[in-house]
Amino acid sequence: DLNNISFSLEKNLEQVQIGNSNDMYFKFDTIIAYISKFYTLKIGDLIYTGTPEGVGPVKAGDKLRGFIGEQEMFKVLVK
């Protein structure tokens, strides 16, 4: 269900952001339809929609891990 996707971000093993797609102002279909009026979207294109509270600075040496649900989607060492 695209309207109920939990996601989170850890910085140095501490959870700093948590959110759910049902908290977004606009649903995915609405965002894609609007953008498609102006641009041709292709597989692999990224659409940035904002972020849940918890935004903060990162510095060299920080370790970031992003999750959808419980599944780790990325791991980054900031250099």
Chimera marker file (.cmm) of the C-alpha trace (Angstrom):
<marker_set name="trace">
<marker id="1" x="0.000" y="0.000" z="0.000" r="1" g="1" b="0" radius="0.5"/>
<marker id="2" x="1.770" y="3.139" z="-1.221" r="1" g="1" b="0" radius="0.5"/>
<marker id="3" x="-0.260" y="5.218" z="1.217" r="1" g="1" b="0" radius="0.5"/>
<marker id="4" x="1.170" y="3.408" z="4.240" r="1" g="1" b="0" radius="0.5"/>
<marker id="5" x="4.949" y="3.071" z="3.837" r="1" g="1" b="0" radius="0.5"/>
<marker id="6" x="7.013" y="3.502" z="6.995" r="1" g="1" b="0" radius="0.5"/>
<marker id="7" x="10.542" y="4.825" z="6.564" r="1" g="1" b="0" radius="0.5"/>
<marker id="8" x="13.345" y="5.977" z="8.837" r="1" g="1" b="0" radius="0.5"/>
<marker id="9" x="16.907" y="7.264" z="8.931" r="1" g="1" b="0" radius="0.5"/>
<marker id="10" x="19.663" y="6.464" z="11.421" r="1" g="1" b="0" radius="0.5"/>
<marker id="11" x="22.723" y="8.618" z="11.978" r="1" g="1" b="0" radius="0.5"/>
<marker id="12" x="25.518" y="6.877" z="13.879" r="1" g="1" b="0" radius="0.5"/>
<marker id="13" x="23.073" y="4.140" z="15.005" r="1" g="1" b="0" radius="0.5"/>
<marker id="14" x="20.609" y="6.703" z="16.434" r="1" g="1" b="0" radius="0.5"/>
<marker id="15" x="17.212" y="7.049" z="14.770" r="1" g="1" b="0" radius="0.5"/>
<marker id="16" x="16.923" y="10.705" z="13.750" r="1" g="1" b="0" radius="0.5"/>
<marker id="17" x="13.961" y="10.606" z="11.355" r="1" g="1" b="0" radius="0.5"/>
<marker id="18" x="10.836" y="8.488" z="11.118" r="1" g="1" b="0" radius="0.5"/>
<marker id="19" x="7.855" y="8.949" z="8.866" r="1" g="1" b="0" radius="0.5"/>
<marker id="20" x="5.058" y="7.337" z="6.928" r="1" g="1" b="0" radius="0.5"/>
<marker id="21" x="3.806" y="8.055" z="3.433" r="1" g="1" b="0" radius="0.5"/>
<marker id="22" x="0.281" y="8.607" z="4.811" r="1" g="1" b="0" radius="0.5"/>
<marker id="23" x="1.603" y="11.803" z="6.449" r="1" g="1" b="0" radius="0.5"/>
<marker id="24" x="2.467" y="13.371" z="3.089" r="1" g="1" b="0" radius="0.5"/>
<marker id="25" x="0.395" y="16.403" z="2.018" r="1" g="1" b="0" radius="0.5"/>
<marker id="26" x="-0.095" y="14.933" z="-1.472" r="1" g="1" b="0" radius="0.5"/>
<marker id="27" x="-0.351" y="11.277" z="-2.522" r="1" g="1" b="0" radius="0.5"/>
<marker id="28" x="2.206" y="9.776" z="-4.917" r="1" g="1" b="0" radius="0.5"/>
<marker id="29" x="-0.249" y="9.665" z="-7.850" r="1" g="1" b="0" radius="0.5"/>
<marker id="30" x="-1.062" y="13.356" z="-7.430" r="1" g="1" b="0" radius="0.5"/>
<marker id="31" x="2.617" y="14.345" z="-7.319" r="1" g="1" b="0" radius="0.5"/>
<marker id="32" x="3.513" y="12.255" z="-10.370" r="1" g="1" b="0" radius="0.5"/>
<marker id="33" x="0.533" y="13.537" z="-12.364" r="1" g="1" b="0" radius="0.5"/>
<marker id="34" x="1.422" y="17.166" z="-11.595" r="1" g="1" b="0" radius="0.5"/>
<marker id="35" x="5.121" y="16.825" z="-12.439" r="1" g="1" b="0" radius="0.5"/>
<marker id="36" x="4.248" y="14.925" z="-15.623" r="1" g="1" b="0" radius="0.5"/>
<marker id="37" x="2.475" y="18.034" z="-16.927" r="1" g="1" b="0" radius="0.5"/>
<marker id="38" x="5.890" y="19.718" z="-17.206" r="1" g="1" b="0" radius="0.5"/>
<marker id="39" x="8.489" y="16.919" z="-17.477" r="1" g="1" b="0" radius="0.5"/>
<marker id="40" x="8.715" y="13.455" z="-18.950" r="1" g="1" b="0" radius="0.5"/>
<marker id="41" x="9.487" y="11.130" z="-16.056" r="1" g="1" b="0" radius="0.5"/>
<marker id="42" x="11.579" y="8.050" z="-16.776" r="1" g="1" b="0" radius="0.5"/>
<marker id="43" x="12.567" y="4.971" z="-14.797" r="1" g="1" b="0" radius="0.5"/>
<marker id="44" x="15.219" y="5.968" z="-12.271" r="1" g="1" b="0" radius="0.5"/>
<marker id="45" x="14.127" y="9.608" z="-11.963" r="1" g="1" b="0" radius="0.5"/>
<marker id="46" x="13.996" y="10.887" z="-8.393" r="1" g="1" b="0" radius="0.5"/>
<marker id="47" x="11.290" y="13.166" z="-7.023" r="1" g="1" b="0" radius="0.5"/>
<marker id="48" x="12.204" y="15.000" z="-3.829" r="1" g="1" b="0" radius="0.5"/>
<marker id="49" x="9.138" y="15.840" z="-1.744" r="1" g="1" b="0" radius="0.5"/>
<marker id="50" x="10.566" y="17.007" z="1.570" r="1" g="1" b="0" radius="0.5"/>
<marker id="51" x="11.493" y="15.264" z="4.755" r="1" g="1" b="0" radius="0.5"/>
<marker id="52" x="10.005" y="14.469" z="8.172" r="1" g="1" b="0" radius="0.5"/>
<marker id="53" x="11.212" y="16.361" z="11.236" r="1" g="1" b="0" radius="0.5"/>
<marker id="54" x="14.661" y="15.502" z="12.490" r="1" g="1" b="0" radius="0.5"/>
<marker id="55" x="16.698" y="17.156" z="9.744" r="1" g="1" b="0" radius="0.5"/>
<marker id="56" x="20.145" y="18.043" z="10.980" r="1" g="1" b="0" radius="0.5"/>
<marker id="57" x="23.721" y="18.497" z="9.891" r="1" g="1" b="0" radius="0.5"/>
<marker id="58" x="25.992" y="15.642" z="8.892" r="1" g="1" b="0" radius="0.5"/>
<marker id="59" x="29.764" y="15.693" z="9.021" r="1" g="1" b="0" radius="0.5"/>
<marker id="60" x="32.673" y="13.607" z="7.802" r="1" g="1" b="0" radius="0.5"/>
<marker id="61" x="32.687" y="10.265" z="9.572" r="1" g="1" b="0" radius="0.5"/>
<marker id="62" x="28.914" y="10.110" z="10.128" r="1" g="1" b="0" radius="0.5"/>
<marker id="63" x="27.277" y="6.814" z="9.191" r="1" g="1" b="0" radius="0.5"/>
<marker id="64" x="23.772" y="7.031" z="7.712" r="1" g="1" b="0" radius="0.5"/>
<marker id="65" x="21.380" y="4.126" z="7.198" r="1" g="1" b="0" radius="0.5"/>
<marker id="66" x="17.982" y="4.415" z="5.519" r="1" g="1" b="0" radius="0.5"/>
<marker id="67" x="15.114" y="1.984" z="5.979" r="1" g="1" b="0" radius="0.5"/>
<marker id="68" x="11.753" y="1.220" z="4.436" r="1" g="1" b="0" radius="0.5"/>
<marker id="69" x="9.940" y="-0.651" z="7.147" r="1" g="1" b="0" radius="0.5"/>
<marker id="70" x="12.564" y="-2.876" z="8.732" r="1" g="1" b="0" radius="0.5"/>
<marker id="71" x="14.537" y="-3.369" z="5.509" r="1" g="1" b="0" radius="0.5"/>
<marker id="72" x="17.779" y="-1.431" z="5.192" r="1" g="1" b="0" radius="0.5"/>
<marker id="73" x="17.768" y="0.329" z="1.809" r="1" g="1" b="0" radius="0.5"/>
<marker id="74" x="21.080" y="2.178" z="1.964" r="1" g="1" b="0" radius="0.5"/>
<marker id="75" x="24.159" y="2.683" z="4.087" r="1" g="1" b="0" radius="0.5"/>
<marker id="76" x="26.491" y="5.690" z="3.610" r="1" g="1" b="0" radius="0.5"/>
<marker id="77" x="29.710" y="6.787" z="5.266" r="1" g="1" b="0" radius="0.5"/>
<marker id="78" x="29.979" y="10.576" z="4.918" r="1" g="1" b="0" radius="0.5"/>
<marker id="79" x="33.451" y="11.612" z="3.738" r="1" g="1" b="0" radius="0.5"/>
<link id1="1" id2="2" r="1" g="1" b="0" radius="0.2"/>
<link id1="2" id2="3" r="1" g="1" b="0" radius="0.2"/>
<link id1="3" id2="4" r="1" g="1" b="0" radius="0.2"/>
<link id1="4" id2="5" r="1" g="1" b="0" radius="0.2"/>
<link id1="5" id2="6" r="1" g="1" b="0" radius="0.2"/>
<link id1="6" id2="7" r="1" g="1" b="0" radius="0.2"/>
<link id1="7" id2="8" r="1" g="1" b="0" radius="0.2"/>
<link id1="8" id2="9" r="1" g="1" b="0" radius="0.2"/>
<link id1="9" id2="10" r="1" g="1" b="0" radius="0.2"/>
<link id1="10" id2="11" r="1" g="1" b="0" radius="0.2"/>
<link id1="11" id2="12" r="1" g="1" b="0" radius="0.2"/>
<link id1="12" id2="13" r="1" g="1" b="0" radius="0.2"/>
<link id1="13" id2="14" r="1" g="1" b="0" radius="0.2"/>
<link id1="14" id2="15" r="1" g="1" b="0" radius="0.2"/>
<link id1="15" id2="16" r="1" g="1" b="0" radius="0.2"/>
<link id1="16" id2="17" r="1" g="1" b="0" radius="0.2"/>
<link id1="17" id2="18" r="1" g="1" b="0" radius="0.2"/>
<link id1="18" id2="19" r="1" g="1" b="0" radius="0.2"/>
<link id1="19" id2="20" r="1" g="1" b="0" radius="0.2"/>
<link id1="20" id2="21" r="1" g="1" b="0" radius="0.2"/>
<link id1="21" id2="22" r="1" g="1" b="0" radius="0.2"/>
<link id1="22" id2="23" r="1" g="1" b="0" radius="0.2"/>
<link id1="23" id2="24" r="1" g="1" b="0" radius="0.2"/>
<link id1="24" id2="25" r="1" g="1" b="0" radius="0.2"/>
<link id1="25" id2="26" r="1" g="1" b="0" radius="0.2"/>
<link id1="26" id2="27" r="1" g="1" b="0" radius="0.2"/>
<link id1="27" id2="28" r="1" g="1" b="0" radius="0.2"/>
<link id1="28" id2="29" r="1" g="1" b="0" radius="0.2"/>
<link id1="29" id2="30" r="1" g="1" b="0" radius="0.2"/>
<link id1="30" id2="31" r="1" g="1" b="0" radius="0.2"/>
<link id1="31" id2="32" r="1" g="1" b="0" radius="0.2"/>
<link id1="32" id2="33" r="1" g="1" b="0" radius="0.2"/>
<link id1="33" id2="34" r="1" g="1" b="0" radius="0.2"/>
<link id1="34" id2="35" r="1" g="1" b="0" radius="0.2"/>
<link id1="35" id2="36" r="1" g="1" b="0" radius="0.2"/>
<link id1="36" id2="37" r="1" g="1" b="0" radius="0.2"/>
<link id1="37" id2="38" r="1" g="1" b="0" radius="0.2"/>
<link id1="38" id2="39" r="1" g="1" b="0" radius="0.2"/>
<link id1="39" id2="40" r="1" g="1" b="0" radius="0.2"/>
<link id1="40" id2="41" r="1" g="1" b="0" radius="0.2"/>
<link id1="41" id2="42" r="1" g="1" b="0" radius="0.2"/>
<link id1="42" id2="43" r="1" g="1" b="0" radius="0.2"/>
<link id1="43" id2="44" r="1" g="1" b="0" radius="0.2"/>
<link id1="44" id2="45" r="1" g="1" b="0" radius="0.2"/>
<link id1="45" id2="46" r="1" g="1" b="0" radius="0.2"/>
<link id1="46" id2="47" r="1" g="1" b="0" radius="0.2"/>
<link id1="47" id2="48" r="1" g="1" b="0" radius="0.2"/>
<link id1="48" id2="49" r="1" g="1" b="0" radius="0.2"/>
<link id1="49" id2="50" r="1" g="1" b="0" radius="0.2"/>
<link id1="50" id2="51" r="1" g="1" b="0" radius="0.2"/>
<link id1="51" id2="52" r="1" g="1" b="0" radius="0.2"/>
<link id1="52" id2="53" r="1" g="1" b="0" radius="0.2"/>
<link id1="53" id2="54" r="1" g="1" b="0" radius="0.2"/>
<link id1="54" id2="55" r="1" g="1" b="0" radius="0.2"/>
<link id1="55" id2="56" r="1" g="1" b="0" radius="0.2"/>
<link id1="56" id2="57" r="1" g="1" b="0" radius="0.2"/>
<link id1="57" id2="58" r="1" g="1" b="0" radius="0.2"/>
<link id1="58" id2="59" r="1" g="1" b="0" radius="0.2"/>
<link id1="59" id2="60" r="1" g="1" b="0" radius="0.2"/>
<link id1="60" id2="61" r="1" g="1" b="0" radius="0.2"/>
<link id1="61" id2="62" r="1" g="1" b="0" radius="0.2"/>
<link id1="62" id2="63" r="1" g="1" b="0" radius="0.2"/>
<link id1="63" id2="64" r="1" g="1" b="0" radius="0.2"/>
<link id1="64" id2="65" r="1" g="1" b="0" radius="0.2"/>
<link id1="65" id2="66" r="1" g="1" b="0" radius="0.2"/>
<link id1="66" id2="67" r="1" g="1" b="0" radius="0.2"/>
<link id1="67" id2="68" r="1" g="1" b="0" radius="0.2"/>
<link id1="68" id2="69" r="1" g="1" b="0" radius="0.2"/>
<link id1="69" id2="70" r="1" g="1" b="0" radius="0.2"/>
<link id1="70" id2="71" r="1" g="1" b="0" radius="0.2"/>
<link id1="71" id2="72" r="1" g="1" b="0" radius="0.2"/>
<link id1="72" id2="73" r="1" g="1" b="0" radius="0.2"/>
<link id1="73" id2="74" r="1" g="1" b="0" radius="0.2"/>
<link id1="74" id2="75" r="1" g="1" b="0" radius="0.2"/>
<link id1="75" id2="76" r="1" g="1" b="0" radius="0.2"/>
<link id1="76" id2="77" r="1" g="1" b="0" radius="0.2"/>
<link id1="77" id2="78" r="1" g="1" b="0" radius="0.2"/>
<link id1="78" id2="79" r="1" g="1" b="0" radius="0.2"/>
</marker_set>
